[in-house]
Amino acid sequence: MASGSWEDYVYPGTQVLKNKPDIRDQAELQRFERRATAFRIQALQDHPVKGDFDLCQEQIEMSGFVANEMSAFPSAWESGEGRSP
């Protein structure tokens, strides 16, 4: 397998992206993603991110927060690369 190919990002024999809860069924993963996303968006509405952000920084902060529970691969947000100083 070539390094950096799509096969590195999916479970063997499937087209399901590797994910933190280790869900290997696409329909089940989509249900989980919808619930987790709704929960995180509600959390942001209840407790907004504080700070003086430009639009780009705000989008990075929020998308990283919302998607944090799903991806098995570190995002720029998790690694700190996408966070504002």
C-alpha positions as CSV (number, residue, x, y, z in Angstrom):
1,M,0.0,0.0,0.0
2,A,1.3,3.4,-0.9
3,S,2.0,5.8,1.9
4,G,-0.7,8.5,2.2
5,S,-3.3,6.6,0.1
6,W,-7.0,6.6,1.0
7,E,-6.6,3.1,2.3
8,D,-4.7,4.5,5.2
9,Y,-7.8,6.4,6.3
10,V,-10.5,3.7,6.1
11,Y,-11.1,0.4,7.8
12,P,-9.9,-2.5,5.7
13,G,-12.5,-3.9,3.3
14,T,-14.7,-0.8,3.8
15,Q,-15.1,2.8,2.7
16,V,-15.8,3.8,6.3
17,L,-13.3,6.5,7.6
18,K,-11.4,5.5,10.7
19,N,-12.9,7.2,13.7
20,K,-12.4,7.5,17.5
21,P,-15.4,5.4,18.6
22,D,-14.2,2.7,16.2
23,I,-17.6,2.5,14.4
24,R,-17.2,0.4,11.2
25,D,-20.7,0.6,9.8
26,Q,-21.3,3.7,7.7
27,A,-25.0,4.1,8.6
28,E,-24.2,3.8,12.3
29,L,-21.3,6.2,12.0
30,Q,-23.5,8.8,10.3
31,R,-26.1,8.5,13.1
32,F,-23.3,9.0,15.7
33,E,-21.9,12.0,13.8
34,R,-25.3,13.7,13.6
35,R,-25.9,13.2,17.4
36,A,-22.3,14.2,18.3
37,T,-22.4,17.3,16.1
38,A,-25.8,18.4,17.4
39,F,-24.5,18.0,21.0
40,R,-21.3,20.0,20.3
41,I,-23.2,22.8,18.5
42,Q,-25.6,23.1,21.4
43,A,-22.7,23.2,23.8
44,L,-21.2,26.1,21.7
45,Q,-24.6,27.9,21.8
46,D,-24.8,27.5,25.6
47,H,-21.1,28.4,26.2
48,P,-19.7,30.5,23.3
49,V,-16.0,30.6,22.6
50,K,-14.7,33.8,24.1
51,G,-12.1,35.9,22.4
52,D,-11.5,38.5,19.7
53,F,-11.4,36.3,16.7
54,D,-11.4,37.1,13.0
55,L,-13.8,35.0,10.9
56,C,-11.1,32.5,9.9
57,Q,-9.9,31.9,13.5
58,E,-13.5,31.5,14.7
59,Q,-14.3,29.0,12.0
60,I,-11.2,26.9,12.8
61,E,-12.0,27.0,16.6
62,M,-15.6,26.0,16.1
63,S,-15.1,23.3,13.5
64,G,-12.3,21.8,15.5
65,F,-14.5,21.7,18.6
66,V,-17.5,20.3,16.8
67,A,-15.6,17.5,14.9
68,N,-13.3,16.6,17.8
69,E,-15.1,13.5,18.8
70,M,-15.1,11.8,15.4
71,S,-11.9,11.8,13.5
72,A,-9.2,9.2,14.4
73,F,-6.6,11.5,13.0
74,P,-5.4,14.7,14.8
75,S,-6.8,17.8,13.2
76,A,-5.0,21.1,13.1
77,W,-7.2,22.2,16.0
78,E,-6.2,19.2,18.2
79,S,-2.5,19.6,17.4
80,G,-2.7,23.3,18.3
81,E,-1.8,24.4,14.7
82,G,-5.3,25.8,14.1
83,R,-5.8,27.4,17.4
84,S,-5.4,31.1,17.9
85,P,-2.6,32.3,20.2
